[in-house]
């Protein structure tokens, strides 16, 4: 028993930090939102969720279709180009929707909260860009 307690203390003190603390939900809790702001942000989020899901599902469906076409050596190149263009349009729509969402959320925040929110979102965007690996089906 005397060995277990020091061992547990050592493990507890040497544990790495929890990376989940950087999640959006944790960040949002740290903004110190008023009840009114929370309600407004929930309403804004709810207005966009269905459209985000629809666009994401459509993008996945078209990417899978393009991936299947790229496996076929006799695939129609015009159809593949059309799918690539449609995927690009969907991605632009998703980006526009995100920017609209972000703008509405920003308007519900005070100056200090907005600065922290924009900084957090910009950091998240940079991390996504760094990990982005474009898919070039059939090219």
mmCIF file of the C-alpha atoms, coordinates in Angstrom:
data_MODEL
# 
_entry.id   MODEL 
# 
loop_
_atom_site.group_PDB 
_atom_site.id 
_atom_site.type_symbol 
_atom_site.label_atom_id 
_atom_site.label_alt_id 
_atom_site.label_comp_id 
_atom_site.label_asym_id 
_atom_site.label_entity_id 
_atom_site.label_seq_id 
_atom_site.pdbx_PDB_ins_code 
_atom_site.Cartn_x 
_atom_site.Cartn_y 
_atom_site.Cartn_z 
_atom_site.occupancy 
_atom_site.B_iso_or_equiv 
_atom_site.pdbx_formal_charge 
_atom_site.auth_seq_id 
_atom_site.auth_comp_id 
_atom_site.auth_asym_id 
_atom_site.auth_atom_id 
_atom_site.pdbx_PDB_model_num 
ATOM 1   C CA . UNK A 1 1   ? 0.000   0.000  0.000   1.00 0.00 ? 1   UNK A CA 1 
ATOM 2   C CA . UNK A 1 2   ? 2.869   2.382  0.765   1.00 0.00 ? 2   UNK A CA 1 
ATOM 3   C CA . UNK A 1 3   ? 4.243   1.815  -2.742  1.00 0.00 ? 3   UNK A CA 1 
ATOM 4   C CA . UNK A 1 4   ? 0.896   2.315  -4.471  1.00 0.00 ? 4   UNK A CA 1 
ATOM 5   C CA . UNK A 1 5   ? 0.212   5.813  -3.123  1.00 0.00 ? 5   UNK A CA 1 
ATOM 6   C CA . UNK A 1 6   ? 3.546   7.326  -4.230  1.00 0.00 ? 6   UNK A CA 1 
ATOM 7   C CA . UNK A 1 7   ? 3.209   5.550  -7.587  1.00 0.00 ? 7   UNK A CA 1 
ATOM 8   C CA . UNK A 1 8   ? -0.269  7.002  -8.114  1.00 0.00 ? 8   UNK A CA 1 
ATOM 9   C CA . UNK A 1 9   ? 0.970   10.475 -7.156  1.00 0.00 ? 9   UNK A CA 1 
ATOM 10  C CA . UNK A 1 10  ? 3.836   10.157 -9.616  1.00 0.00 ? 10  UNK A CA 1 
ATOM 11  C CA . UNK A 1 11  ? 1.480   9.081  -12.396 1.00 0.00 ? 11  UNK A CA 1 
ATOM 12  C CA . UNK A 1 12  ? -0.943  11.879 -11.579 1.00 0.00 ? 12  UNK A CA 1 
ATOM 13  C CA . UNK A 1 13  ? 1.768   14.540 -11.614 1.00 0.00 ? 13  UNK A CA 1 
ATOM 14  C CA . UNK A 1 14  ? 3.377   13.273 -14.819 1.00 0.00 ? 14  UNK A CA 1 
ATOM 15  C CA . UNK A 1 15  ? 0.123   12.885 -16.812 1.00 0.00 ? 15  UNK A CA 1 
ATOM 16  C CA . UNK A 1 16  ? -0.024  14.937 -20.015 1.00 0.00 ? 16  UNK A CA 1 
ATOM 17  C CA . UNK A 1 17  ? -2.555  17.762 -20.257 1.00 0.00 ? 17  UNK A CA 1 
ATOM 18  C CA . UNK A 1 18  ? -6.018  16.987 -21.527 1.00 0.00 ? 18  UNK A CA 1 
ATOM 19  C CA . UNK A 1 19  ? -6.213  18.090 -25.133 1.00 0.00 ? 19  UNK A CA 1 
ATOM 20  C CA . UNK A 1 20  ? -10.020 17.987 -25.069 1.00 0.00 ? 20  UNK A CA 1 
ATOM 21  C CA . UNK A 1 21  ? -9.966  21.212 -23.082 1.00 0.00 ? 21  UNK A CA 1 
ATOM 22  C CA . UNK A 1 22  ? -9.355  23.064 -26.330 1.00 0.00 ? 22  UNK A CA 1 
ATOM 23  C CA . UNK A 1 23  ? -12.663 21.878 -27.751 1.00 0.00 ? 23  UNK A CA 1 
ATOM 24  C CA . UNK A 1 24  ? -15.194 24.395 -28.976 1.00 0.00 ? 24  UNK A CA 1 
ATOM 25  C CA . UNK A 1 25  ? -17.613 23.561 -26.151 1.00 0.00 ? 25  UNK A CA 1 
ATOM 26  C CA . UNK A 1 26  ? -14.924 24.209 -23.553 1.00 0.00 ? 26  UNK A CA 1 
ATOM 27  C CA . UNK A 1 27  ? -13.945 27.408 -25.327 1.00 0.00 ? 27  UNK A CA 1 
ATOM 28  C CA . UNK A 1 28  ? -17.557 28.587 -25.450 1.00 0.00 ? 28  UNK A CA 1 
ATOM 29  C CA . UNK A 1 29  ? -17.985 27.959 -21.726 1.00 0.00 ? 29  UNK A CA 1 
ATOM 30  C CA . UNK A 1 30  ? -14.881 30.067 -21.116 1.00 0.00 ? 30  UNK A CA 1 
ATOM 31  C CA . UNK A 1 31  ? -16.350 33.046 -22.961 1.00 0.00 ? 31  UNK A CA 1 
ATOM 32  C CA . UNK A 1 32  ? -18.617 33.833 -20.025 1.00 0.00 ? 32  UNK A CA 1 
ATOM 33  C CA . UNK A 1 33  ? -21.766 34.148 -22.117 1.00 0.00 ? 33  UNK A CA 1 
ATOM 34  C CA . UNK A 1 34  ? -24.888 35.584 -20.578 1.00 0.00 ? 34  UNK A CA 1 
ATOM 35  C CA . UNK A 1 35  ? -28.096 33.538 -20.649 1.00 0.00 ? 35  UNK A CA 1 
ATOM 36  C CA . UNK A 1 36  ? -29.381 35.742 -23.473 1.00 0.00 ? 36  UNK A CA 1 
ATOM 37  C CA . UNK A 1 37  ? -26.193 35.216 -25.514 1.00 0.00 ? 37  UNK A CA 1 
ATOM 38  C CA . UNK A 1 38  ? -26.347 31.445 -24.998 1.00 0.00 ? 38  UNK A CA 1 
ATOM 39  C CA . UNK A 1 39  ? -29.944 31.404 -26.189 1.00 0.00 ? 39  UNK A CA 1 
ATOM 40  C CA . UNK A 1 40  ? -29.088 33.500 -29.255 1.00 0.00 ? 40  UNK A CA 1 
ATOM 41  C CA . UNK A 1 41  ? -26.088 31.311 -30.112 1.00 0.00 ? 41  UNK A CA 1 
ATOM 42  C CA . UNK A 1 42  ? -28.153 28.122 -29.757 1.00 0.00 ? 42  UNK A CA 1 
ATOM 43  C CA . UNK A 1 43  ? -30.764 29.580 -32.094 1.00 0.00 ? 43  UNK A CA 1 
ATOM 44  C CA . UNK A 1 44  ? -28.123 30.582 -34.636 1.00 0.00 ? 44  UNK A CA 1 
ATOM 45  C CA . UNK A 1 45  ? -26.499 27.133 -34.460 1.00 0.00 ? 45  UNK A CA 1 
ATOM 46  C CA . UNK A 1 46  ? -29.849 25.382 -34.902 1.00 0.00 ? 46  UNK A CA 1 
ATOM 47  C CA . UNK A 1 47  ? -30.617 27.424 -38.029 1.00 0.00 ? 47  UNK A CA 1 
ATOM 48  C CA . UNK A 1 48  ? -27.418 26.242 -39.707 1.00 0.00 ? 48  UNK A CA 1 
ATOM 49  C CA . UNK A 1 49  ? -27.035 22.625 -38.549 1.00 0.00 ? 49  UNK A CA 1 
ATOM 50  C CA . UNK A 1 50  ? -29.436 20.993 -41.019 1.00 0.00 ? 50  UNK A CA 1 
ATOM 51  C CA . UNK A 1 51  ? -27.988 22.801 -44.007 1.00 0.00 ? 51  UNK A CA 1 
ATOM 52  C CA . UNK A 1 52  ? -24.428 21.947 -42.910 1.00 0.00 ? 52  UNK A CA 1 
ATOM 53  C CA . UNK A 1 53  ? -25.372 18.278 -42.637 1.00 0.00 ? 53  UNK A CA 1 
ATOM 54  C CA . UNK A 1 54  ? -27.100 18.265 -46.000 1.00 0.00 ? 54  UNK A CA 1 
ATOM 55  C CA . UNK A 1 55  ? -24.119 19.869 -47.736 1.00 0.00 ? 55  UNK A CA 1 
ATOM 56  C CA . UNK A 1 56  ? -21.684 17.519 -46.023 1.00 0.00 ? 56  UNK A CA 1 
ATOM 57  C CA . UNK A 1 57  ? -23.690 14.443 -47.023 1.00 0.00 ? 57  UNK A CA 1 
ATOM 58  C CA . UNK A 1 58  ? -23.973 15.678 -50.604 1.00 0.00 ? 58  UNK A CA 1 
ATOM 59  C CA . UNK A 1 59  ? -20.230 16.319 -50.730 1.00 0.00 ? 59  UNK A CA 1 
ATOM 60  C CA . UNK A 1 60  ? -19.471 12.833 -49.407 1.00 0.00 ? 60  UNK A CA 1 
ATOM 61  C CA . UNK A 1 61  ? -21.872 11.256 -51.901 1.00 0.00 ? 61  UNK A CA 1 
ATOM 62  C CA . UNK A 1 62  ? -20.273 13.067 -54.845 1.00 0.00 ? 62  UNK A CA 1 
ATOM 63  C CA . UNK A 1 63  ? -16.743 12.297 -53.636 1.00 0.00 ? 63  UNK A CA 1 
ATOM 64  C CA . UNK A 1 64  ? -17.589 8.608  -53.410 1.00 0.00 ? 64  UNK A CA 1 
ATOM 65  C CA . UNK A 1 65  ? -19.112 8.709  -56.884 1.00 0.00 ? 65  UNK A CA 1 
ATOM 66  C CA . UNK A 1 66  ? -15.978 10.412 -58.217 1.00 0.00 ? 66  UNK A CA 1 
ATOM 67  C CA . UNK A 1 67  ? -13.775 7.890  -56.440 1.00 0.00 ? 67  UNK A CA 1 
ATOM 68  C CA . UNK A 1 68  ? -15.671 5.014  -58.074 1.00 0.00 ? 68  UNK A CA 1 
ATOM 69  C CA . UNK A 1 69  ? -15.419 6.660  -61.489 1.00 0.00 ? 69  UNK A CA 1 
ATOM 70  C CA . UNK A 1 70  ? -11.680 7.187  -61.064 1.00 0.00 ? 70  UNK A CA 1 
ATOM 71  C CA . UNK A 1 71  ? -11.213 3.417  -60.594 1.00 0.00 ? 71  UNK A CA 1 
ATOM 72  C CA . UNK A 1 72  ? -12.752 2.801  -64.009 1.00 0.00 ? 72  UNK A CA 1 
ATOM 73  C CA . UNK A 1 73  ? -10.241 3.355  -66.847 1.00 0.00 ? 73  UNK A CA 1 
ATOM 74  C CA . UNK A 1 74  ? -13.063 3.893  -69.347 1.00 0.00 ? 74  UNK A CA 1 
ATOM 75  C CA . UNK A 1 75  ? -14.847 6.503  -67.199 1.00 0.00 ? 75  UNK A CA 1 
ATOM 76  C CA . UNK A 1 76  ? -16.242 9.568  -68.878 1.00 0.00 ? 76  UNK A CA 1 
ATOM 77  C CA . UNK A 1 77  ? -13.786 12.450 -68.235 1.00 0.00 ? 77  UNK A CA 1 
ATOM 78  C CA . UNK A 1 78  ? -16.533 15.050 -68.724 1.00 0.00 ? 78  UNK A CA 1 
ATOM 79  C CA . UNK A 1 79  ? -18.617 13.438 -66.003 1.00 0.00 ? 79  UNK A CA 1 
ATOM 80  C CA . UNK A 1 80  ? -15.597 13.375 -63.680 1.00 0.00 ? 80  UNK A CA 1 
ATOM 81  C CA . UNK A 1 81  ? -14.921 17.068 -64.350 1.00 0.00 ? 81  UNK A CA 1 
ATOM 82  C CA . UNK A 1 82  ? -18.586 17.853 -63.720 1.00 0.00 ? 82  UNK A CA 1 
ATOM 83  C CA . UNK A 1 83  ? -18.424 16.035 -60.360 1.00 0.00 ? 83  UNK A CA 1 
ATOM 84  C CA . UNK A 1 84  ? -15.232 17.910 -59.409 1.00 0.00 ? 84  UNK A CA 1 
ATOM 85  C CA . UNK A 1 85  ? -16.950 21.208 -60.211 1.00 0.00 ? 85  UNK A CA 1 
ATOM 86  C CA . UNK A 1 86  ? -20.026 20.212 -58.194 1.00 0.00 ? 86  UNK A CA 1 
ATOM 87  C CA . UNK A 1 87  ? -17.839 19.261 -55.228 1.00 0.00 ? 87  UNK A CA 1 
ATOM 88  C CA . UNK A 1 88  ? -16.097 22.640 -55.508 1.00 0.00 ? 88  UNK A CA 1 
ATOM 89  C CA . UNK A 1 89  ? -19.478 24.412 -55.508 1.00 0.00 ? 89  UNK A CA 1 
ATOM 90  C CA . UNK A 1 90  ? -20.576 22.489 -52.435 1.00 0.00 ? 90  UNK A CA 1 
ATOM 91  C CA . UNK A 1 91  ? -17.356 23.406 -50.632 1.00 0.00 ? 91  UNK A CA 1 
ATOM 92  C CA . UNK A 1 92  ? -17.840 27.074 -51.527 1.00 0.00 ? 92  UNK A CA 1 
ATOM 93  C CA . UNK A 1 93  ? -21.409 26.880 -50.222 1.00 0.00 ? 93  UNK A CA 1 
ATOM 94  C CA . UNK A 1 94  ? -20.162 25.310 -46.985 1.00 0.00 ? 94  UNK A CA 1 
ATOM 95  C CA . UNK A 1 95  ? -17.557 28.060 -46.583 1.00 0.00 ? 95  UNK A CA 1 
ATOM 96  C CA . UNK A 1 96  ? -20.140 30.777 -47.262 1.00 0.00 ? 96  UNK A CA 1 
ATOM 97  C CA . UNK A 1 97  ? -22.514 29.190 -44.764 1.00 0.00 ? 97  UNK A CA 1 
ATOM 98  C CA . UNK A 1 98  ? -19.729 29.026 -42.166 1.00 0.00 ? 98  UNK A CA 1 
ATOM 99  C CA . UNK A 1 99  ? -18.887 32.691 -42.730 1.00 0.00 ? 99  UNK A CA 1 
ATOM 100 C CA . UNK A 1 100 ? -22.560 33.656 -42.333 1.00 0.00 ? 100 UNK A CA 1 
ATOM 101 C CA . UNK A 1 101 ? -22.765 31.626 -39.126 1.00 0.00 ? 101 UNK A CA 1 
ATOM 102 C CA . UNK A 1 102 ? -19.573 33.132 -37.777 1.00 0.00 ? 102 UNK A CA 1 
ATOM 103 C CA . UNK A 1 103 ? -20.783 36.652 -38.570 1.00 0.00 ? 103 UNK A CA 1 
ATOM 104 C CA . UNK A 1 104 ? -24.081 36.114 -36.780 1.00 0.00 ? 104 UNK A CA 1 
ATOM 105 C CA . UNK A 1 105 ? -22.348 34.661 -33.734 1.00 0.00 ? 105 UNK A CA 1 
ATOM 106 C CA . UNK A 1 106 ? -19.880 37.566 -33.671 1.00 0.00 ? 106 UNK A CA 1 
ATOM 107 C CA . UNK A 1 107 ? -22.731 40.057 -33.569 1.00 0.00 ? 107 UNK A CA 1 
ATOM 108 C CA . UNK A 1 108 ? -24.096 38.461 -30.380 1.00 0.00 ? 108 UNK A CA 1 
ATOM 109 C CA . UNK A 1 109 ? -20.798 38.906 -28.518 1.00 0.00 ? 109 UNK A CA 1 
ATOM 110 C CA . UNK A 1 110 ? -19.286 41.922 -26.803 1.00 0.00 ? 110 UNK A CA 1 
ATOM 111 C CA . UNK A 1 111 ? -15.935 43.270 -28.002 1.00 0.00 ? 111 UNK A CA 1 
ATOM 112 C CA . UNK A 1 112 ? -13.741 41.154 -25.699 1.00 0.00 ? 112 UNK A CA 1 
ATOM 113 C CA . UNK A 1 113 ? -15.707 37.971 -26.406 1.00 0.00 ? 113 UNK A CA 1 
ATOM 114 C CA . UNK A 1 114 ? -15.645 38.690 -30.148 1.00 0.00 ? 114 UNK A CA 1 
ATOM 115 C CA . UNK A 1 115 ? -11.858 39.098 -30.152 1.00 0.00 ? 115 UNK A CA 1 
ATOM 116 C CA . UNK A 1 116 ? -11.424 35.787 -28.322 1.00 0.00 ? 116 UNK A CA 1 
ATOM 117 C CA . UNK A 1 117 ? -13.979 34.079 -30.583 1.00 0.00 ? 117 UNK A CA 1 
ATOM 118 C CA . UNK A 1 118 ? -12.348 35.344 -33.780 1.00 0.00 ? 118 UNK A CA 1 
ATOM 119 C CA . UNK A 1 119 ? -8.895  34.368 -32.528 1.00 0.00 ? 119 UNK A CA 1 
ATOM 120 C CA . UNK A 1 120 ? -10.120 30.864 -31.675 1.00 0.00 ? 120 UNK A CA 1 
ATOM 121 C CA . UNK A 1 121 ? -11.869 30.423 -35.042 1.00 0.00 ? 121 UNK A CA 1 
ATOM 122 C CA . UNK A 1 122 ? -8.849  31.725 -36.977 1.00 0.00 ? 122 UNK A CA 1 
ATOM 123 C CA . UNK A 1 123 ? -6.562  29.290 -35.122 1.00 0.00 ? 123 UNK A CA 1 
ATOM 124 C CA . UNK A 1 124 ? -8.939  26.407 -35.855 1.00 0.00 ? 124 UNK A CA 1 
ATOM 125 C CA . UNK A 1 125 ? -9.058  27.361 -39.548 1.00 0.00 ? 125 UNK A CA 1 
ATOM 126 C CA . UNK A 1 126 ? -5.256  27.468 -39.779 1.00 0.00 ? 126 UNK A CA 1 
ATOM 127 C CA . UNK A 1 127 ? -5.032  24.030 -38.188 1.00 0.00 ? 127 UNK A CA 1 
ATOM 128 C CA . UNK A 1 128 ? -7.569  22.640 -40.660 1.00 0.00 ? 128 UNK A CA 1 
ATOM 129 C CA . UNK A 1 129 ? -5.647  24.118 -43.598 1.00 0.00 ? 129 UNK A CA 1 
ATOM 130 C CA . UNK A 1 130 ? -2.412  22.581 -42.324 1.00 0.00 ? 130 UNK A CA 1 
ATOM 131 C CA . UNK A 1 131 ? -3.967  19.113 -42.095 1.00 0.00 ? 131 UNK A CA 1 
ATOM 132 C CA . UNK A 1 132 ? -5.900  19.379 -45.368 1.00 0.00 ? 132 UNK A CA 1 
ATOM 133 C CA . UNK A 1 133 ? -4.843  16.874 -48.006 1.00 0.00 ? 133 UNK A CA 1 
ATOM 134 C CA . UNK A 1 134 ? -6.635  17.426 -51.288 1.00 0.00 ? 134 UNK A CA 1 
ATOM 135 C CA . UNK A 1 135 ? -7.913  14.347 -53.051 1.00 0.00 ? 135 UNK A CA 1 
ATOM 136 C CA . UNK A 1 136 ? -7.175  14.107 -56.745 1.00 0.00 ? 136 UNK A CA 1 
ATOM 137 C CA . UNK A 1 137 ? -9.379  11.283 -57.968 1.00 0.00 ? 137 UNK A CA 1 
ATOM 138 C CA . UNK A 1 138 ? -8.529  10.316 -61.505 1.00 0.00 ? 138 UNK A CA 1 
ATOM 139 C CA . UNK A 1 139 ? -5.935  13.027 -62.038 1.00 0.00 ? 139 UNK A CA 1 
# 
